[in-house]
């Protein structure tokens, strides 16, 4: 784990302490996104797949995944560009 990873994680933790909308499912997805970001060497924008994020976050229900992703985007935790071709991957950028 490098400093940029720790900085992002610390910022998230600080932010959620005053955000009562965020629950454990949201946090689990955020941690999975951090892992994907780390695996891709911390680019400004990185690619994800629903299957991989669900596996890493231990979320089994697709509806929970979609609800939490939608809410986290609305809450301003990251930006998301969907890709409907599963071989290309959707794009995420932390805010």
N, C-alpha and C positions, 0 to 999 in steps of 0.2 A: 504494500500500500504506500503510495507516495503522498507528498504534501497536498497536491491538488485534490486528491481523493478525500483526505482528512478534512480539508477546508470545506468541500462540498457537504460532507457528512455533518460536520459541526454546524454549518449554516442551516441545514435541514432540521437538526435537533433543536437549535435555538428557535427556529421558526415555528415548529409544531408545539412548543411549550405554551404558546398563546393562541393556538388554532384548535379549537374544540371540535372542528369538523373532521379532523384526521383521526382515523382509527387504525387498528393493527393491520388490517388488510391493505390500507393505503401505504403504510410504512413498509410492509413486506414487499409490495411492488416497487417502492422507491429503492429499497436495498437491492432488489433484483436488477433494477436499471443501473444502479451504481456498479454492480458486478459486470454487466454487459459493457458499460463505459470503460471500465478498467481493462477488460479483455481486449478491447479495441484500441488501447493505448491513449485514452482520454482525448478523443477528438472533440471539436466544438459541437458537432452533430454526429450522432452514431446510429447504427441500424439495430433494430430489434425484431424478434418474431414473437408473436403471442404465445406460441408453444414454449419457447425458451423462458420467457418471463414468467409464465404460469408455473413451469417446472421449478425455477429458482425461488419463486415466492411461495411455493407450496399452496397455491390457490387452485382448487380443483374445478370450480364452476366458471364457465365462460362468462356467465352473466355477472358474476362478482368482478372478474377481471375488467370487463367493459365498463361497469359502473364506476369502479375505482379509478380507472384510467381517465374516464370522462370527468369525474370530479376533480382529480388532481390537476388536469388541464385547466378546468374552470377556476380552481383555487390559485392557479399561477405558479405551480411548482415546476412545470416544464412545458415545452412546446412539443407538438406532435404532428407529424405529417404521415397520414396513413398511406400504405402501399397495399394494393389488393392482390398483387402478385407475390405469393408467399416466398418465392425464391429471391426476391429483391430485398425484402425487409422494410418495415416502416422506419421513419426517422424520428429521433428524439433529441432535444437540446434542453439542458437544464437552464432555468432562468434565475 
